[in-house]
Structure formats: structure tokens, C-alpha cells
Amino acid sequence: SECGWLVAEFGRQPWTIQDMLPTWAAVSDLSSGSVALTFFLFLFLFTAMLVVEISIMCKQIKKGPQL
């Protein structure tokens, strides 16, 4: 199955999307450091939102239902 994937991918060169997006236009000039920084910023942001969400849910569970 890997060989079939390789043939399909190499056979599509020089296109990323056939007749629409050439491979040279699909490449980004971002450095690996900026990609890593963005990744860790998003990781921190979503972890912080998870902690806030869990704390809100725990407070509501302790509060109990409103009768």
C-alpha cells in the first residue's frame, strides 16, 4: 500500500491539486521555529480553556440542580 501511495504522489508532480495548485505555490517560507512557536501558543491557549471549562463544570456540579 505504501508503494501505491508513493506512485500516486510522485505521479501528480508538479501539482499539489491537479491543474489548480502547483507544488511551488503550496510551499510556505515559514521557519520551523515560527511553526513550533505557533503550535505551542495554541497548545497553551487550548489547555488554558480546557482548565477553565473543567473548573466551571466542577463548580456547577457542586452547586447542584436548581429546583
C-alpha positions, 0 to 999 in steps of 0.5 A: 500500500505504501508503494501505491501511495508513493506512485500516486504522489510522485505521479501528480508532480508538479501539482499539489491539486491537479491543474489548480495548485502547483507544488511551488505555490503550496510551499510556505517560507515559514521557519520551523521555529515560527511553526513550533512557536505557533503550535505551542501558543495554541497548545497553551491557549487550548489547555488554558480553556480546557482548565477553565471549562473543567473548573466551571463544570466542577463548580456547577456540579457542586452547586447542584440542580436548581429546583 
